[in-house]
Amino acid sequence: MDLAGKVVLITGAGVRIGRALALGLATEGMRVVVHYHHSSAEAEEVVHEIEAMGEQAIAVQADLRDMLRLPELVEAGVERFGHLDVLINSAAIFERGTLESTTETNWSRHFDINIRAPFFLCQAFARSLQSEQRGHIINIADWRAQRPGTQYMAYTLTKSALVTLTMSLAMAMGPQVQVNALAPGAILPAPGDDGYFERLAQRLPLQRTGSPEEIVSGVRYLLHSDFTTGELLYITGGEHL
Ligand SMILES: NC(=O)c1ccc[n+]([C@@H]2O[C@H](COP(=O)([O-])OP(=O)(O)OC[C@H]3O[C@@H](n4cnc5c(N)ncnc54)[C@H](OP(=O)(O)O)[C@@H]3O)[C@@H](O)[C@H]2O)c1
């Protein structure tokens, strides 16, 4: 896809990886719908930075747990820019929970935000497309999606489901929409990280952690490719091995 002038909706685009995606895709000439939940000042700052580049953007607030807000988020982009071409599901929560400690709240929050919202956003995106339009969906998963683990039970299950959803939607939405997923490794430390991130780097095949710009490069690759769908692209420095 030629990205200049195309419209992308990115969830969780006020901070961290979502922010880097918004700014990185604006440099390709894309118009950006910057979704946020609590990070309103940060989202407005992203919009200002994109406008300073000479591109267009709007910030739209939504709690992704609220089912009514999901189609409204897509509608806000369509209302402003006429249509959407690309949906990137990046917003997620990542909270610890073992077999013993996982509560119903921890479980429900992960499933509502990390998999229910992406699915119904994909549905709203599909319904918004005109018949001759081509589109892309990119789901930001995690290498943990393909590896069993004991510390982040609900999180891992939602990311596994997101990968399966990606493959199912690639079948359901072709040839009009290409649907791919990206599996980041250690890109940015979780808030309150006590040095685990630094120590981890030494154990990875490439002996370093990654950067949000490397996620942007992966997304660029997927969007530029016209023959890739149902793919899970690992950007992990080899952590998934
Ligand atoms: N960081 C990494 O190294 C890493 C590694 C593997 C996978 N990933 C994946 O990459 C993606 C981005 O990661 P990140 O670390 O940059 O994210 P993050 O810092 O954890 O940010 C989470 C984002 O999700 C949004 N969000 C959380 N709850 C929400 C809700 N109820 N409704 C709407 N939005 C909500 C937040 O919005 P507000 O800030 O506006 O509230 C925020 O933008 C995630 O899917 C994550 O699982 C990241």
The ligand as an SDF file (V2000), in Angstrom:
LIG
                    3D

 48 52  0  0  0  0  0  0  0  0999 V2000
    6.5750   -2.4330   25.8830 N   0  0  0  0  0  0  0  0  0  0  0  0
    7.0490   -3.5740   25.4060 C   0  0  0  0  0  0  0  0  0  0  0  0
    8.2570   -3.8200   25.4760 O   0  0  0  0  0  0  0  0  0  0  0  0
    6.1020   -4.5810   24.7970 C   0  0  0  0  0  0  0  0  0  0  0  0
    6.5040   -5.9080   24.6830 C   0  0  0  0  0  0  0  0  0  0  0  0
    5.6470   -6.8340   24.1100 C   0  0  0  0  0  0  0  0  0  0  0  0
    4.3940   -6.4320   23.6480 C   0  0  0  0  0  0  0  0  0  0  0  0
    4.0220   -5.1400   23.7750 N   0  0  0  0  0  0  0  0  0  0  0  0
    2.6830   -4.7310   23.2690 C   0  0  0  0  0  0  0  0  0  0  0  0
    2.8130   -3.5340   22.5390 O   0  0  0  0  0  0  0  0  0  0  0  0
    1.6500   -2.7080   22.7320 C   0  0  0  0  0  0  0  0  0  0  0  0
    2.0660   -1.3430   23.2570 C   0  0  0  0  0  0  0  0  0  0  0  0
    2.8320   -1.5330   24.4290 O   0  0  0  0  0  0  0  0  0  0  0  0
    3.3050   -0.3280   25.3570 P   0  0  0  0  0  0  0  0  0  0  0  0
    4.2210   -0.9120   26.3660 O   0  0  0  0  0  0  0  0  0  0  0  0
    3.7340    0.8080   24.5190 O   0  0  0  0  0  0  0  0  0  0  0  0
    1.8900    0.0170   26.0140 O   0  0  0  0  0  0  0  0  0  0  0  0
    1.5800    0.6920   27.4230 P   0  0  0  0  0  0  0  0  0  0  0  0
    2.6020    1.6440   27.8270 O   0  0  0  0  0  0  0  0  0  0  0  0
    1.2600   -0.4160   28.3610 O   0  0  0  0  0  0  0  0  0  0  0  0
    0.3030    1.5050   27.0310 O   0  0  0  0  0  0  0  0  0  0  0  0
   -0.9080    0.9250   27.0640 C   0  0  0  0  0  0  0  0  0  0  0  0
   -1.8280    1.7360   26.1840 C   0  0  0  0  0  0  0  0  0  0  0  0
   -3.0970    1.1200   26.2680 O   0  0  0  0  0  0  0  0  0  0  0  0
   -4.0440    2.1150   26.5550 C   0  0  0  0  0  0  0  0  0  0  0  0
   -5.0950    1.5540   27.3980 N   0  0  0  0  0  0  0  0  0  0  0  0
   -4.9300    0.8420   28.5360 C   0  0  0  0  0  0  0  0  0  0  0  0
   -6.1670    0.5590   29.0550 N   0  0  0  0  0  0  0  0  0  0  0  0
   -7.0790    1.1100   28.2190 C   0  0  0  0  0  0  0  0  0  0  0  0
   -8.4890    1.1790   28.1940 C   0  0  0  0  0  0  0  0  0  0  0  0
   -9.2560    0.6370   29.1590 N   0  0  0  0  0  0  0  0  0  0  0  0
   -9.0880    1.8170   27.1810 N   0  0  0  0  0  0  0  0  0  0  0  0
   -8.3510    2.3970   26.2050 C   0  0  0  0  0  0  0  0  0  0  0  0
   -7.0150    2.3730   26.1620 N   0  0  0  0  0  0  0  0  0  0  0  0
   -6.3840    1.7410   27.1650 C   0  0  0  0  0  0  0  0  0  0  0  0
   -3.3170    3.2410   27.2830 C   0  0  0  0  0  0  0  0  0  0  0  0
   -3.9990    4.4680   27.0250 O   0  0  0  0  0  0  0  0  0  0  0  0
   -3.8070    5.7990   27.9500 P   0  0  0  0  0  0  0  0  0  0  0  0
   -2.3170    5.9250   28.2120 O   0  0  0  0  0  0  0  0  0  0  0  0
   -4.3340    6.8920   27.0990 O   0  0  0  0  0  0  0  0  0  0  0  0
   -4.6100    5.5970   29.1840 O   0  0  0  0  0  0  0  0  0  0  0  0
   -1.9500    3.1780   26.6300 C   0  0  0  0  0  0  0  0  0  0  0  0
   -1.9050    3.9970   25.4960 O   0  0  0  0  0  0  0  0  0  0  0  0
    0.7550   -3.4870   23.6920 C   0  0  0  0  0  0  0  0  0  0  0  0
   -0.1850   -4.2160   22.9510 O   0  0  0  0  0  0  0  0  0  0  0  0
    1.7220   -4.4290   24.3970 C   0  0  0  0  0  0  0  0  0  0  0  0
    1.0870   -5.6010   24.8720 O   0  0  0  0  0  0  0  0  0  0  0  0
    4.8300   -4.1920   24.3530 C   0  0  0  0  0  0  0  0  0  0  0  0
  1  2  1  0
  2  3  2  0
  2  4  1  0
  4  5  1  0
  4 48  2  0
  5  6  2  0
  6  7  1  0
  7  8  2  0
  8  9  1  0
  8 48  1  0
  9 10  1  0
  9 46  1  0
 10 11  1  0
 11 12  1  0
 11 44  1  0
 12 13  1  0
 13 14  1  0
 14 15  2  0
 14 16  1  0
 14 17  1  0
 17 18  1  0
 18 19  2  0
 18 20  1  0
 18 21  1  0
 21 22  1  0
 22 23  1  0
 23 24  1  0
 23 42  1  0
 24 25  1  0
 25 26  1  0
 25 36  1  0
 26 27  1  0
 26 35  1  0
 27 28  2  0
 28 29  1  0
 29 30  1  0
 29 35  2  0
 30 31  1  0
 30 32  2  0
 32 33  1  0
 33 34  2  0
 34 35  1  0
 36 37  1  0
 36 42  1  0
 37 38  1  0
 38 39  2  0
 38 40  1  0
 38 41  1  0
 42 43  1  0
 44 45  1  0
 44 46  1  0
 46 47  1  0
M  CHG  2   8   1  16  -1
M  END
$$$$
